[in-house]
Amino acid sequence: MQFDLDEDRALLKSSTRELLEKESALADARTVIEESAEGYDKALYAQLGELGYGSLLLTEDEGGMGVLAFAAVLEEMGRVAFPGPFLDLALAVRLLSQSEAPEAAEWAERAAAGEALVVLARLDATSGSPTRFTGGRVQGTKRFVPFGAHADALLVETGEGLVLVPRPGAGWNAVAQPTIDHAQRFAEVRFDDAGSLVAASDAARTLLEDADRLGAIGASALLLGLMDRSLELTVAYTMEREAFGAPIASFQALQHRCADGLLQTESTRSAVYRAAWAADETPDDAGFLAAVAKAWAGPAARYVCGQAIQLHGGVGFTWEYDPHVYLKRVKTLEQFYGATRDQLENALQSRGL
């Protein structure tokens, strides 16, 4: 089946590429990654908010453009290894917009406008000690909270439901959790803070299941952009690099590896946009297709970006060259938003297997 974006979404995709190449090319992103404590450019995120990117994941009736447009934008962000919590912020905006709590509407508007950073805090530090919400306070510890140390508010999953916790006056009780991915900032956050219940247990479960599906699609789109650009850089390098008096791109064995990378990339593109389209048009299929897209995109991106380092030869893993930035981003995204094994199980369960 031939699939193309409609005029509005194609224009959004092209204008996003133009914006990111101007404001956050990889050289600029690397400066932010290496030198910024926050791990992202706050001014650029404010600009994205003004342009309406923060509310993209909402429906058109709510002022957004839906999941297909969201995937197109995230693919472009993957191409420049765009640093920061854009995916997590967009998920939080969507979730808050579906809550009936008055506090949720206020924070959704601020987050969508780029005036505040709100992200989800879901993973308990220990399985035997779940986070609780009692007496108007959240108590417990969450780990691997994306950009949690610098968030203005956190949406905390508890046994009683989903709780909105604004940043306390003294700041978060947070400890950094470094990884090999310099574009990512994780924190372990210890809570004993006042919050507001924005979704009780059953409603919260429905909202979080929706966030899981959309997070998987968004992460898959980022992986697509990462591998697509890695392949472009690698092909260009093999055409410039010479060995035995000829460009290494003329060696058949290396051509085969690039061709395999193209196959992995284009297969991922099909899976990502099929899942994104289904999320907008046929929601009953979205869970299965999101799981398929994420289960495929992680290993595929790891292969393509790993081959990029190999085909760059001895300089491929050095700091000065870019392939390692892409591979490190891939390693994070492969494990989060539903790791490959988990998504394979999700795909089987959604088909009753």
Secondary structure as the mmCIF struct_conf table of DSSP 4:
data_model
#
loop_
_struct_conf.conf_type_id
_struct_conf.id
_struct_conf.beg_label_comp_id
_struct_conf.beg_label_asym_id
_struct_conf.beg_label_seq_id
_struct_conf.end_label_comp_id
_struct_conf.end_label_asym_id
_struct_conf.end_label_seq_id
HELX_RH_AL_P HELX_RH_AL_P1 GLU A 7 GLU A 23
BEND BEND1 SER A 24 SER A 24
HELX_RH_AL_P HELX_RH_AL_P2 LEU A 26 GLU A 35
BEND BEND2 ALA A 37 TYR A 40
HELX_RH_AL_P HELX_RH_AL_P3 LYS A 42 GLU A 50
TURN_TY1_P TURN_TY1_P1 LEU A 51 GLY A 52
HELX_RH_3T_P HELX_RH_3T_P1 TYR A 53 SER A 55
TURN_TY1_P TURN_TY1_P2 LEU A 56 LEU A 57
BEND BEND3 LEU A 58 LEU A 58
HELX_RH_3T_P HELX_RH_3T_P2 GLU A 60 GLU A 62
TURN_TY1_P TURN_TY1_P3 GLY A 63 GLY A 63
BEND BEND4 GLY A 64 GLY A 64
HELX_RH_AL_P HELX_RH_AL_P4 GLY A 66 ARG A 79
TURN_TY1_P TURN_TY1_P4 VAL A 80 ALA A 81
BEND BEND5 GLY A 84 PRO A 85
HELX_RH_AL_P HELX_RH_AL_P5 PHE A 86 SER A 97
TURN_TY1_P TURN_TY1_P5 GLN A 98 GLN A 98
HELX_RH_AL_P HELX_RH_AL_P6 PRO A 102 ALA A 112
TURN_TY1_P TURN_TY1_P6 ALA A 113 GLY A 114
BEND BEND6 GLU A 115 GLU A 115
STRN STRN1 VAL A 118 ALA A 121
STRN STRN2 ASP A 124 ASP A 124
BEND BEND7 ALA A 125 THR A 126
TURN_TY1_P TURN_TY1_P7 SER A 127 GLY A 128
BEND BEND8 SER A 129 SER A 129
STRN STRN3 ARG A 132 THR A 134
TURN_TY1_P TURN_TY1_P8 GLY A 135 GLY A 136
STRN STRN4 ARG A 137 PRO A 146
TURN_TY1_P TURN_TY1_P9 PHE A 147 PHE A 147
HELX_RH_3T_P HELX_RH_3T_P3 GLY A 148 HIS A 150
BEND BEND9 ASP A 152 ASP A 152
STRN STRN5 ALA A 153 THR A 158
TURN_TY1_P TURN_TY1_P10 GLY A 159 GLU A 160
STRN STRN6 GLY A 161 PRO A 166
HELX_LH_PP_P HELX_LH_PP_P1 ARG A 167 PRO A 168
TURN_TY1_P TURN_TY1_P11 GLY A 169 ALA A 170
STRN STRN7 ASN A 173 ALA A 176
BEND BEND10 ILE A 180 ILE A 180
TURN_TY1_P TURN_TY1_P12 HIS A 182 ALA A 183
STRN STRN8 PHE A 186 ALA A 194
STRN STRN9 SER A 196 ALA A 200
HELX_RH_AL_P HELX_RH_AL_P7 SER A 201 GLU A 240
STRN STRN10 GLU A 242 ALA A 243
TURN_TY1_P TURN_TY1_P13 PHE A 244 GLY A 245
STRN STRN11 ALA A 246 PRO A 247
HELX_RH_3T_P HELX_RH_3T_P4 ILE A 248 SER A 250
HELX_RH_AL_P HELX_RH_AL_P8 GLN A 252 GLU A 281
HELX_RH_AL_P HELX_RH_AL_P9 PRO A 283 LEU A 311
TURN_TY1_P TURN_TY1_P14 HIS A 312 HIS A 312
HELX_RH_3T_P HELX_RH_3T_P5 GLY A 313 VAL A 315
TURN_TY1_P TURN_TY1_P15 GLY A 316 PHE A 317
BEND BEND11 THR A 318 THR A 318
TURN_TY1_P TURN_TY1_P16 TRP A 319 GLU A 320
BEND BEND12 TYR A 321 ASP A 322
HELX_RH_AL_P HELX_RH_AL_P10 PRO A 323 GLN A 335
BEND BEND13 PHE A 336 GLY A 338
HELX_RH_AL_P HELX_RH_AL_P11 THR A 340 SER A 350
TURN_TY1_P TURN_TY1_P17 ARG A 351 GLY A 352
#
